[in-house]
Amino acid sequence: MKRLQVLAGGLILLSAFAGAAPEASVKSDDLGQASLFLPGTDTEATSFTVEVEMRTQTIEEDYGVALAAVAQHAVIGLHKGLNVSMPGEIVMDLEGDLEGEQKLWHDREGAIHIRINSPEQLNPPNEGGVLLIYGVCHELSQMALYRHITTPTGIGPAMAEGWPFYAGSVLVDLVSTKLGAATWPVPYDFAEAEGTGRLRRTFKGKGWGGLSHEQRGARVFWELEQRHGRKAVWEAFGRALASHPTGTMLLPTFFEALQSVTGDPNAGKELPEEAFQRRVKWLTADRDVPVSFFEGQKIERDDRGALLLYDNGEAKTQHALAGSGHTVLFRRPEGNWKADWIGVHAGRYGSSEVKGCGILYLLDKDFKTFYQKEIDYDRFSDKPGWVTLPVDADLPERFYVCVFMDPTAERGVSVFQDNSKGRLHAYGALPESHIRNAKGGEWMIRVHVVKGKK
């Protein structure tokens, strides 16, 4: 394993842990150290640490050094461009796995995970490589976004992926200016290949309707930059993030800040309506389910009303869904009914001193929210069990219950599934974003209903 550490002040400290090929006789406690100063690094306002762990001998050490330098300059760019806080430490796992799936993801708290499955993916893009420099800048840009909004609900895929596409491209240009093409072991013009040059090529010759959610969101920021300047756009977006808006309020808060920064009351209003259209991504087997779908729903009557459920009462596995909510589709009994509480079999993880908050949503058959309520982490214990969440909502014939707990690697709430087989009624979903079928069993989420007004 190789571990690279970038320290404040632009110094890279390299320590090697059992880094030789398997047949070599290097022990894990044989440490070697070397240092490299990164010229041109602006460190006047930032102090942080970046680590890159290389978990395979198929990846040369130089690529880890390069990605650590990229991350350092990207974090500085975000910190200074947006004037928002970033993690004091960025930990990057760089893994080569010939049998694994290529992946790049982050945990919002400062960790970035990269997995490649062939040595060629380290090459420049025109030689079969993947966009690793852009990928790191993209993940850090998205990390800055998710660290500062109170909940991603309502943010929509255009903003959730559009901002990182735009900002990541800008950061690639910044890194290129600071470090030069030779920072990559196989030098190439990565600003043109992965930065705003690539961004401009994405839009060329296309109208708004011909762009994906991600591309449309990125173009919003790019168009605003052309009109009002990069400094104004970044300052305004930083102000919006610093106010910790919900996902729904992020865009209007940004436009309000942009109008303040520029002194232009029409800033943001000059873009067409189609630039902001939100659509739920239906990734389910059936959007309009037949009546037979609800044959597995059990109704347990009591003296106050009835309990609706699918699970068999046996908790088997637990999951904390990042960026998604534990969701179940129910059908109310015939007549007028209202929900008075939701039962969730779940457990909390992480320190009890770390505060967190989720949201409970009730949505109609078209996945439109008609009720929502915050869920404080303090309701849950580190000893899993049933938790009752009081609600007061009249119910349509068919409705979804979505329990979104906004988990991270450091803290969260895990919801349990049973071991049911066959047709499941469980989803991973988030309002104004997506809905997809879940696997593994029914979510242990139940709804208690009482008679409503006629």
ZISUL-V505891 format. One record per pair of residues at least 12 apart in sequence whose C-alpha atoms are under 6 Angstrom apart, sorted by the first residue. I is the first residue (numbers start at 1). J is the second residue. Records with the same first field share a line. If there is no record, write none. Layout:
I->J / J
This chain:
1->17 / 18 / 19 / 54 / 55
2->16 / 17 / 19 / 53 / 54
3->15 / 52 / 53
4->51 / 52
5->50 / 51
6->49 / 50
7->49
8->47 / 48
9->43
10->38
11->36 / 37
12->35 / 36
13->35
14->33 / 34
15->32 / 33
16->31 / 32
48->88 / 89
49->89
50->89 / 90 / 91
51->91 / 92
52->92 / 93
53->93 / 94
54->94 / 95
55->95
56->96
66->183 / 184
74->171
81->234
82->234 / 235 / 238
83->238
87->110
90->110 / 111
91->111
92->111 / 112 / 113
93->113 / 114
94->114
95->115
96->115 / 116 / 117
97->117
98->117 / 118
102->115 / 116 / 117
103->115
108->143
134->172 / 194
137->168
138->164 / 168
141->164
142->164
148->241 / 244
149->244 / 245 / 246
150->244 / 245 / 246
151->246 / 247
152->247
153->247
154->247 / 248 / 432
155->247 / 248
156->432 / 433
157->213
158->213 / 214 / 217
159->217
161->214
162->214 / 217 / 218
163->218
165->218
166->218
169->195 / 196
170->196
172->191 / 195
173->191 / 195
176->191
236->257 / 258
237->254
240->253 / 254
255->268
280->432 / 433 / 434
281->434
282->434 / 435
283->435 / 436
284->436 / 437
297->309 / 310
298->310
305->449 / 450
306->448 / 449
307->447 / 448
308->446 / 447
309->446
311->442 / 444
314->418
315->416 / 417 / 418
316->417 / 418
317->416 / 417
318->414 / 415 / 416
319->414 / 415
320->414
322->407
324->428 / 429 / 430
325->402 / 403 / 404 / 428 / 429 / 430
326->402 / 403 / 428
327->401 / 402 / 426 / 427 / 428
328->400 / 401 / 425 / 426
329->399 / 400
330->398 / 399
331->397 / 398
332->397
336->452
337->395 / 450 / 451 / 452
338->393 / 394 / 395 / 449 / 450 / 452
339->392 / 393 / 448 / 449
340->390 / 391 / 392 / 449
341->389 / 390 / 391 / 448
342->388 / 389 / 446 / 447
343->387 / 388 / 445 / 446
344->386 / 387 / 445
345->385 / 386 / 416 / 444
346->384 / 385 / 414 / 415 / 416
347->380 / 381 / 382 / 383 / 384 / 413 / 414
348->380 / 381 / 382 / 412 / 413
349->382 / 411 / 412
350->410 / 411
356->377
357->375 / 376 / 377
358->374 / 375 / 404 / 405 / 406
359->373 / 374 / 375 / 404
360->372 / 373 / 402 / 403
361->401 / 402
362->400 / 401
363->399 / 400
364->399
365->398 / 399
416->444
417->441 / 442 / 443 / 444
418->441 / 442
419->441
420->441
426->438 / 442 / 443
